[in-house]
Structure formats: structure tokens, C-alpha cells
Amino acid sequence: MPDLTFDLDRSSPVPLYYQVSRQIEAAIDRGDLTPGMRLENETGIANRWGLSRPTVRRAMQELVDKGLVVRKRGIGTQVVGNHTIKRQVQLTSLYDDLVQAGREPRTDVLVHSFLEAEEAVAERLGIAVGDNVLHVERLRFADGEPLALMRNWLPADVAATFTRAQFESGGLYALFRSRGIHPRIASQRIGSRDASAAEARRLGVRRGACVLTMDRTTYDDSGRAVELGRHLYRSDNYSFEVMVVDR
């Protein structure tokens, strides 16, 4: 195992095993630990960092459960790699998250049209039924692989100048910011369901495969709803991540 430095905060409410697993995961993400590399055994890590063996064992199990390392009899613990895109549950754009993670995003715009808002859309956006909205449907790729199918509805006066080309070349939130619109807070629900035949074809998965869902209404500084998003993500290479701390 390379000479990695663990920055452990023993006064933090975040468990030590979680801090260790996250820092090893970060080393894998950075490429400091590469596929096939062997990790130091649990006793060695525990002695070096003044940790208990159960703490280190649980940290390693976290990495095994995420598919980042494997344990092999007679060999030890080896790095597998990290191909899953993880997204913190916060108010960010998938496009920006991919760029920050060093992945290459690409967007195919499948639908870009103005239409009259149906009741469900109008209620979420706080507008009248029949008001004009821009409906956009995009297929987002990461490093050439389909990752997400994103459907959005935006009030027409907010999105009147948003072009298809702009949606192809960048993320929605960057487009908002370029127009002086600042997403501030969102109501968001994450779930899962089976993909339809059409959705499966778009995402490159089998029909009926489980996909992650995210339903989000985003509000700007003034509290006005500026976006309704209903997104699907491939569950085999995408996950949402959240830290929960007891108060």
C-alpha cells in the first residue's frame, strides 16, 4: 500500500471507519491506488494509525460492498477500481458534477419544445394550467456511455431564450446563472422503478431493468419555481450519496 496520509478527526461525529473508507475511496478516485494494487493488511493499517482492528475491518467491508476492492485468499485485499458515478445529494447540475469528477459529459437533446402546462406541471411550477412552458428531454452521457434520461419543464418567461444548442453544450444550472437566475433551494425525491422499453433503449439497459429516479422542483432567490425535473439514472453505474449525522 502506498504511503497514504489519513486525515482523521477523532472528535468528529463521523465514525472513524467511515473516515478511513472515504479516504481510501478518494485515493482510488484520484488514481493514487490503481486496479490490481494490494492494500496493507488490517493489522498493519490499525497499528500505523492507532485504530482498532474492528474499525479497519468495517472500513474495508465498506469498500468491498461498494465494489472498490476485493479480498482474495492468499493474496489479500486488492483494488478493483471505481467506475460508478456518485453524486452528493445537493443542489448541483449533473453536467457540472461530471466535469468536476473528471468525466467527459455529452448531451443529446431529444425534445425542445414549448407547450401548454398540464395540471400536474402547472401545480409544481406555481403557474396556471395552460401557461406556456419549455419542455426539454435530454440523454446525458459520461465518457460515451448513456447515464441519465432527463426531462425538464421550465416556465416560458424564464426559458424563452434557451436554445437547443445551449442545452447540448452545457448544464441547465450554468444556463440559469448566465441569465442571472440563481437556483437556491429544491424539493427533491429519490426513488426507483422499472425502465420502460423506450427508456431502456435510450439508457442501454435491458427492458424492465431497475433505474434510479429523481423528481425535483427548484426555486430561485425569490422563492419562485424555475424548474421541474424528472430524471432517470442507470443504477449499475450511478448512485446518490448522503451523510446522515445524529443531532
Backbone torsions as a table, in degrees:
resi	resn	phi	psi	omega
1	MET	NA	131.9	178.6
2	PRO	-60.1	166.7	-179.3
3	ASP	-78.4	78.3	-179.3
4	LEU	-84.0	148.5	177.9
5	THR	-108.2	121.0	176.7
6	PHE	-95.2	125.9	176.7
7	ASP	-98.7	87.5	-174.0
8	LEU	-96.7	130.8	176.7
9	ASP	-105.7	98.6	-174.7
10	ARG	-74.7	-11.0	176.7
11	SER	-94.9	-4.3	-177.2
12	SER	-75.9	148.7	173.6
13	PRO	-70.9	-12.0	178.2
14	VAL	-74.5	123.5	-176.7
15	PRO	-57.3	147.2	-178.8
16	LEU	-62.5	-38.6	-179.4
17	TYR	-60.5	-36.8	-179.5
18	TYR	-70.5	-39.8	177.3
19	GLN	-61.1	-42.6	179.9
20	VAL	-64.8	-47.8	-177.3
21	SER	-63.6	-39.3	-179.7
22	ARG	-66.7	-36.6	-178.5
23	GLN	-74.4	-33.6	173.4
24	ILE	-68.7	-39.6	177.3
25	GLU	-61.4	-41.1	178.8
26	ALA	-63.6	-36.9	178.2
27	ALA	-65.8	-35.3	176.0
28	ILE	-67.5	-43.9	179.5
29	ASP	-60.5	-40.0	-177.8
30	ARG	-74.4	-19.2	-176.1
31	GLY	93.6	5.1	175.1
32	ASP	-66.7	-32.7	174.1
33	LEU	-113.9	118.5	-174.4
34	THR	-107.6	157.9	179.9
35	PRO	-53.4	133.7	-179.4
36	GLY	95.2	-16.2	-179.2
37	MET	-71.1	138.8	179.8
38	ARG	-91.0	139.5	176.9
39	LEU	-91.3	153.5	173.6
40	GLU	-60.8	149.7	-178.7
41	ASN	-69.7	165.0	-173.6
42	GLU	-60.9	-38.6	-179.8
43	THR	-64.0	-42.4	180.0
44	GLY	-63.8	-43.5	178.4
45	ILE	-64.3	-43.0	-179.2
46	ALA	-61.5	-44.8	-178.6
47	ASN	-67.8	-39.4	-176.0
48	ARG	-66.9	-37.1	-173.5
49	TRP	-108.7	8.4	176.3
50	GLY	66.2	40.2	-179.0
51	LEU	-112.8	159.8	174.7
52	SER	-80.0	153.7	178.9
53	ARG	-63.0	-39.1	176.5
54	PRO	-59.6	-35.0	178.4
55	THR	-64.5	-46.5	-179.6
56	VAL	-67.3	-39.9	-180.0
57	ARG	-61.0	-41.3	-179.9
58	ARG	-69.2	-36.6	176.9
59	ALA	-61.6	-43.4	179.7
60	MET	-66.0	-37.1	179.0
61	GLN	-65.1	-35.2	175.3
62	GLU	-58.8	-42.4	-179.2
63	LEU	-69.4	-38.0	176.3
64	VAL	-62.9	-45.5	-178.1
65	ASP	-62.4	-29.7	179.1
66	LYS	-84.7	-4.4	179.9
67	GLY	77.3	18.9	-177.8
68	LEU	-88.8	-28.0	177.5
69	VAL	-136.9	159.9	174.7
70	VAL	-129.5	151.4	176.1
71	ARG	-106.0	128.5	180.0
72	LYS	-125.1	129.6	-179.7
73	ARG	-60.2	131.0	178.5
74	GLY	82.5	-8.7	-179.6
75	ILE	-116.0	-42.6	-178.3
76	GLY	110.4	-153.8	-177.7
77	THR	-98.5	125.2	-178.2
78	GLN	-120.2	147.6	176.9
79	VAL	-74.8	133.7	174.5
80	VAL	-96.1	-42.1	-176.2
81	GLY	126.1	177.9	-177.7
82	ASN	-138.7	105.0	179.5
83	HIS	-110.6	-1.3	-179.4
84	THR	-85.3	132.5	176.7
85	ILE	-86.2	120.1	-179.6
86	LYS	-105.7	141.6	-178.4
87	ARG	-130.8	122.9	175.1
88	GLN	-64.3	143.1	178.4
89	VAL	-79.7	89.0	179.2
90	GLN	-153.3	173.7	-172.9
91	LEU	-84.5	84.0	179.3
92	THR	-136.1	167.4	176.8
93	SER	-94.3	139.3	176.8
94	LEU	-58.0	-40.6	180.0
95	TYR	-57.8	-48.1	-179.7
96	ASP	-64.5	-39.3	179.7
97	ASP	-62.7	-39.9	179.9
98	LEU	-66.1	-43.5	178.7
99	VAL	-61.4	-44.4	-178.8
100	GLN	-63.8	-32.7	-179.8
101	ALA	-81.9	1.3	179.3
102	GLY	79.9	15.8	177.0
103	ARG	-94.9	158.7	-178.7
104	GLU	-101.5	105.2	-180.0
105	PRO	-81.3	149.4	171.7
106	ARG	-143.8	146.0	-176.6
107	THR	-128.6	128.7	168.5
108	ASP	-104.1	120.8	177.9
109	VAL	-87.3	115.7	-176.8
110	LEU	-91.4	-33.7	-179.8
111	VAL	-139.6	135.7	173.4
112	HIS	-149.7	94.7	-174.3
113	SER	-152.2	149.6	175.0
114	PHE	-91.9	138.0	-179.7
115	LEU	-150.2	172.7	179.1
116	GLU	-83.8	135.2	-176.2
117	ALA	-69.9	128.1	171.7
118	GLU	-75.7	169.1	-173.4
119	GLU	-57.6	-45.4	-176.7
120	ALA	-63.8	-40.4	179.0
121	VAL	-70.1	-44.6	-179.0
122	ALA	-60.4	-40.8	-179.0
123	GLU	-64.1	-42.1	-178.1
124	ARG	-70.1	-33.0	-178.6
125	LEU	-91.1	-5.3	179.2
126	GLY	69.4	35.1	178.8
127	ILE	-122.7	175.9	-179.1
128	ALA	-84.0	147.3	173.8
129	VAL	-58.0	132.0	-178.8
130	GLY	95.1	-12.7	175.5
131	ASP	-63.9	151.1	-179.8
132	ASN	-72.3	136.0	172.9
133	VAL	-134.4	153.3	172.1
134	LEU	-92.0	122.8	176.4
135	HIS	-103.9	124.1	-179.7
136	VAL	-125.9	132.8	173.9
137	GLU	-124.6	127.1	-175.4
138	ARG	-130.4	146.3	171.8
139	LEU	-108.8	116.6	-176.4
140	ARG	-100.7	132.5	179.0
141	PHE	-110.4	153.1	171.3
142	ALA	-128.2	117.3	-177.4
143	ASP	53.6	38.8	175.9
144	GLY	85.5	-5.8	-179.7
145	GLU	-102.4	133.8	177.1
146	PRO	-62.5	135.5	-175.3
147	LEU	-124.3	-42.9	-172.6
148	ALA	-145.4	143.6	172.5
149	LEU	-112.0	115.1	-170.0
150	MET	-118.0	126.0	177.0
151	ARG	-116.0	128.6	-178.4
152	ASN	-133.1	146.6	173.3
153	TRP	-125.3	127.0	-176.6
154	LEU	-126.6	137.6	176.2
155	PRO	-53.8	137.6	-173.6
156	ALA	-59.5	-38.0	-178.0
157	ASP	-71.6	-21.7	175.3
158	VAL	-78.3	-41.1	-170.4
159	ALA	-108.7	17.3	-173.5
160	ALA	-57.8	-31.4	-176.0
161	THR	-104.1	5.3	-178.8
162	PHE	-76.4	122.1	-176.4
163	THR	-100.9	161.9	176.6
164	ARG	-58.1	-42.4	-178.2
165	ALA	-61.3	-36.8	179.2
166	GLN	-66.7	-37.5	177.7
167	PHE	-70.0	-27.2	178.7
168	GLU	-76.1	-27.5	-171.6
169	SER	-100.6	-6.5	-178.4
170	GLY	-164.6	-173.4	-178.0
171	GLY	-91.6	160.0	-178.2
172	LEU	-64.2	-41.7	-175.5
173	TYR	-69.9	-32.2	174.1
174	ALA	-66.1	-36.4	177.2
175	LEU	-66.2	-41.9	174.8
176	PHE	-56.5	-51.5	-175.4
177	ARG	-61.8	-33.9	179.7
178	SER	-66.9	-18.7	178.9
179	ARG	-104.5	12.6	178.2
180	GLY	77.5	17.1	178.0
181	ILE	-101.0	127.2	-174.3
182	HIS	-118.2	99.1	175.8
183	PRO	-57.8	129.5	-173.4
184	ARG	-119.1	-37.4	-176.1
185	ILE	-150.6	153.8	-179.2
186	ALA	-144.1	148.9	169.1
187	SER	-100.3	122.5	-169.7
188	GLN	-135.9	138.8	176.7
189	ARG	-129.1	130.0	-179.9
190	ILE	-112.8	135.5	-179.8
191	GLY	-154.4	-155.1	178.1
192	SER	-155.3	157.9	175.4
193	ARG	-164.1	174.8	177.5
194	ASP	-82.0	141.5	178.6
195	ALA	-76.3	140.1	172.5
196	SER	-72.1	170.9	179.7
197	ALA	-60.2	-43.4	-178.7
198	ALA	-67.5	-41.6	179.1
199	GLU	-64.8	-41.1	179.7
200	ALA	-61.6	-40.6	178.8
201	ARG	-62.8	-42.6	-179.5
202	ARG	-63.6	-42.1	-173.7
203	LEU	-88.1	-7.7	178.7
204	GLY	73.6	33.1	176.9
205	VAL	-121.7	169.8	179.7
206	ARG	-73.3	153.3	177.7
207	ARG	-60.6	133.6	179.9
208	GLY	85.6	0.1	177.8
209	ALA	-63.6	148.2	179.0
210	CYS	-73.8	130.6	175.9
211	VAL	-122.6	150.6	174.9
212	LEU	-81.3	145.8	179.1
213	THR	-122.4	146.5	172.6
214	MET	-136.6	124.1	178.8
215	ASP	-115.2	118.9	-172.0
216	ARG	-136.0	135.2	167.7
217	THR	-115.5	124.0	-174.3
218	THR	-111.8	140.8	-176.9
219	TYR	-121.8	147.3	180.0
220	ASP	-90.5	-169.5	-177.0
221	ASP	-57.7	-32.1	-176.6
222	SER	-86.3	-3.9	-178.3
223	GLY	90.0	7.5	179.7
224	ARG	-84.0	137.3	176.3
225	ALA	-71.6	124.6	-177.9
226	VAL	-116.1	-7.8	-177.2
227	GLU	-156.2	136.2	164.2
228	LEU	-117.2	121.6	-178.8
229	GLY	-123.0	135.6	173.5
230	ARG	-129.4	106.5	-169.4
231	HIS	-118.3	149.1	174.7
232	LEU	-120.8	140.0	180.0
233	TYR	-130.4	143.2	173.5
234	ARG	-64.3	127.7	-177.2
235	SER	-81.8	-11.9	-178.3
236	ASP	-82.5	-15.2	178.0
237	ASN	-143.7	30.4	-179.6
238	TYR	-150.7	141.4	176.6
239	SER	-151.1	155.4	171.2
240	PHE	-98.8	144.7	-175.6
241	GLU	-132.2	135.0	-178.7
242	VAL	-144.6	139.5	174.4
243	MET	-98.5	127.7	-180.0
244	VAL	-112.1	124.7	-178.6
245	VAL	-120.9	134.2	178.2
246	ASP	-69.0	137.8	179.9
247	ARG	-99.8	NA	NA
